[in-house]
Amino acid sequence: MPGKRQRVLCLETDSITGDAEMPTAFVLINTELGTEMNVLKDVKKVNGVEEAFAVYGTYDIVVRVRADTMERLKETVSSHIRKVNKVRATLTLLSSEDTK
């Protein structure tokens, strides 16, 4: 549609297998004070979490999550990451281009 801005979610292609594209998100996490390392350890155990780092700044932890479907990605963030003990708040950023 010319002249109309479209929001497009570009999904990644698995660089090893070349398989179907997989949705990716970055989740920024605020934790309760002093619990960052425990939360980081628990978040790394969540299925679909590919990387997680403790960081300095407004957020305490940054997580990269991938799933085979957008529905599974939403479930991972909502039902697993956000329910980790001592997680106060999250901000989820959906990847709009290849992160490699």
VENNORJO-V164058 format. One record per run of one state. SS is the DSSP state (h for helix, s for strand, l for the rest). FROM is the first residue (numbers start at 1). TO is the last residue. If there is no record, write none. Layout:
ss = [SS;SS]
from = [FROM;FROM]
to = [TO;TO]
This chain:
ss = [l;s;l;s;l;h;l;s;l;s;l;h;l;s;l]
from = [1;12;13;22;32;36;45;49;55;61;68;70;82;87;95]
to = [11;12;21;31;35;44;48;54;60;67;69;81;86;94;100]
